[in-house]
Amino acid sequence: MVRKKIYSESKRRFTMTLTETAINWLQKKQMEMQAGSLSDVIERMAREKLPKNE
């Protein structure tokens, strides 16, 4: 399912399974970053690590 465009890219649904420890850590990061969702946390963190020309 294609989601709204963000960062000039379409989003798509992706399901993953995480431990409670990982979920708690992501929720803590969500609060620190004032992100709207856990997927937004992952997106932001991934984009921080990507080289600028990708």
Protein Blocks (a to p, Z undefined) as FASTA:
>chain_A
ZZddeehiacddddddddfklmmmmmmmmmmnopabfklmmmmmmmmmpcfkZZ
